[in-house]
Amino acid sequence: MKAVLCKAFGPAETLVLEEIASPEAKNNEVLLDVHAAGVNFPDTLIIEGKYQFKPPLPFSPGGEAAGVVAAVGEKVSHLKVGERVMALTGWGSFAEQVAVAGYNVMPIPPSMDFTTAAAFGMTYGTSMHALKQRANLQPGETLLVLGASGGVGLAAVEIGKAMGARVIAAASSAEKLEVARAAGADELINYSDSSLKDEVKRLTGGQGADVIYDPVGGDLFDQAIRSIAWNGRLLVVGFASGRIPELPVNLALLKGAAVVGVFWGSFAQRQPQDNAANFQQLFAWHVEGKLRPLVSQTFALEQAAAAIDTLGQRKAVGKVVVTVR
Ligand SMILES: NC(=O)c1ccc[n+]([C@@H]2O[C@H](COP(=O)([O-])OP(=O)(O)OC[C@H]3O[C@@H](n4cnc5c(N)ncnc54)[C@H](OP(=O)(O)O)[C@@H]3O)[C@@H](O)[C@H]2O)c1
């Protein structure tokens, strides 16, 4: 099979496309014929050896895929050959086939195409878990989303609206903010040319945001925590800016606020039934047209490096997908 390989940790341009042996589905594993693979920010880090997981070299990057079950290990009973599925693979999806633990594979609705399914699991799974289990977002509350045109950010805008919140989208350019507006955002803040803290205060009549969704970290976190409402919840989702911020905890004390960690991959593994329930809701909203995943660019397998670079260079809007079949 064809696979994009990382043979030494380094930038995307060092990835190579090679012919290698297909993997097998052992025990509790599922072998997937990959049709499309979603690109996520961790792909930019894992090839550089900077992510929390360091796969043994050589490996194929690609943390999620959609495709058809080609084989199942003897201990897998919930899936059958030929079923259309999405899978959280961690790595290995920028290839024609990938073997993945069965608990990370989920059937997709008949109405969902493979490109959409490859763009759905990680971002909507993360944002749903963040807003539901971690923030307990309530109808009528104000939700501030940072990096609101990115993968997890845009999903948070749509899910926030579906949950009945007033959504303030914040991003670094007018073009990116238009994407968030099209996804349903009520208010927009361009944090390249205005103070995030001042704008949030202005838009909330001085109250601040009830829930803050932060996949960016760094300087934006520092401003965001100062714009949180009484009893607010700040969701720590990621650090796309490259800096893990530090918190003077008196700020949490003064607002009676909570800073809440979000780790969807671990949640999906530890609480599979809650995760499955989240996806039933997400699939229902998709069928109802409340969620309209934006795939702004697709790349062929040979161009996977360029696909990863799009995210690394802060140029991606919505999701970028590698089309494999
Ligand atoms: N906790 C979890 O379970 C979980 C799950 C999935 C992803 N994540 C994390 O969430 C973050 C976002 O992932 P994603 O896949 O949504 O990425 P993405 O599509 O590339 O979006 C990241 C956003 O961050 C902003 N950003 C600010 N500084 C940046 C920089 N130096 N480089 C790139 N982007 C920058 C960009 O928006 P602006 O230009 O508008 O600022 C961009 O839209 C990552 O840190 C990822 O690891 C966490």
The ligand as a MOL file (V3000), in Angstrom:
LIG
                    3D

  0  0  0     0  0            999 V3000
M  V30 BEGIN CTAB
M  V30 COUNTS 48 52 0 0 0
M  V30 BEGIN ATOM
M  V30 1 N -7.7360 18.9880 24.2880 0
M  V30 2 C -8.1090 18.1830 23.3180 0
M  V30 3 O -8.7050 17.1380 23.5410 0
M  V30 4 C -7.7930 18.6090 21.9090 0
M  V30 5 C -8.3520 17.9370 20.8100 0
M  V30 6 C -8.0670 18.4030 19.5290 0
M  V30 7 C -7.2120 19.5020 19.3480 0
M  V30 8 N -6.6650 20.0970 20.4470 0 CHG=1
M  V30 9 C -5.7640 21.2570 20.3290 0
M  V30 10 O -6.5010 22.3570 19.8620 0
M  V30 11 C -5.6220 23.2520 19.1790 0
M  V30 12 C -6.2270 23.6100 17.8310 0
M  V30 13 O -6.2700 22.4390 16.9940 0
M  V30 14 P -6.9430 22.4980 15.5380 0
M  V30 15 O -6.7450 21.1550 14.9360 0
M  V30 16 O -8.2980 23.0780 15.6320 0 CHG=-1
M  V30 17 O -5.9330 23.5260 14.8130 0
M  V30 18 P -6.2220 24.6440 13.6830 0
M  V30 19 O -7.3530 24.2390 12.8230 0
M  V30 20 O -4.9020 24.9000 13.0540 0
M  V30 21 O -6.7010 25.9180 14.5320 0
M  V30 22 C -5.8240 26.5590 15.4190 0
M  V30 23 C -6.1940 28.0260 15.5070 0
M  V30 24 O -5.2660 28.6110 16.4400 0
M  V30 25 C -4.9750 29.9410 16.0550 0
M  V30 26 N -3.5360 30.1890 16.1970 0
M  V30 27 C -2.9830 31.1480 16.9730 0
M  V30 28 N -1.6540 31.1180 16.8880 0
M  V30 29 C -1.3400 30.1240 16.0170 0
M  V30 30 C -0.1030 29.6300 15.5120 0
M  V30 31 N 1.0910 30.1420 15.9040 0
M  V30 32 N -0.1290 28.6160 14.6190 0
M  V30 33 C -1.2970 28.0610 14.2360 0
M  V30 34 N -2.5160 28.5100 14.6980 0
M  V30 35 C -2.5290 29.5260 15.5810 0
M  V30 36 C -5.4370 30.1190 14.6110 0
M  V30 37 O -6.4870 31.0710 14.5950 0
M  V30 38 P -6.1940 32.6410 14.4910 0
M  V30 39 O -5.2390 32.8580 13.3450 0
M  V30 40 O -7.5440 33.1930 14.2470 0
M  V30 41 O -5.5910 33.0320 15.8270 0
M  V30 42 C -6.0140 28.7630 14.1880 0
M  V30 43 O -7.2400 28.8850 13.5150 0
M  V30 44 C -4.2660 22.5450 19.0890 0
M  V30 45 O -3.4240 23.0470 20.1160 0
M  V30 46 C -4.6220 21.0990 19.3430 0
M  V30 47 O -3.5460 20.3720 19.8800 0
M  V30 48 C -6.9390 19.6750 21.7090 0
M  V30 END ATOM
M  V30 BEGIN BOND
M  V30 1 1 1 2
M  V30 2 2 2 3
M  V30 3 1 2 4
M  V30 4 1 4 5
M  V30 5 2 4 48
M  V30 6 2 5 6
M  V30 7 1 6 7
M  V30 8 2 7 8
M  V30 9 1 8 9
M  V30 10 1 8 48
M  V30 11 1 9 10
M  V30 12 1 9 46
M  V30 13 1 10 11
M  V30 14 1 11 12
M  V30 15 1 11 44
M  V30 16 1 12 13
M  V30 17 1 13 14
M  V30 18 2 14 15
M  V30 19 1 14 16
M  V30 20 1 14 17
M  V30 21 1 17 18
M  V30 22 2 18 19
M  V30 23 1 18 20
M  V30 24 1 18 21
M  V30 25 1 21 22
M  V30 26 1 22 23
M  V30 27 1 23 24
M  V30 28 1 23 42
M  V30 29 1 24 25
M  V30 30 1 25 26
M  V30 31 1 25 36
M  V30 32 1 26 27
M  V30 33 1 26 35
M  V30 34 2 27 28
M  V30 35 1 28 29
M  V30 36 1 29 30
M  V30 37 2 29 35
M  V30 38 1 30 31
M  V30 39 2 30 32
M  V30 40 1 32 33
M  V30 41 2 33 34
M  V30 42 1 34 35
M  V30 43 1 36 37
M  V30 44 1 36 42
M  V30 45 1 37 38
M  V30 46 2 38 39
M  V30 47 1 38 40
M  V30 48 1 38 41
M  V30 49 1 42 43
M  V30 50 1 44 45
M  V30 51 1 44 46
M  V30 52 1 46 47
M  V30 END BOND
M  V30 END CTAB
M  END
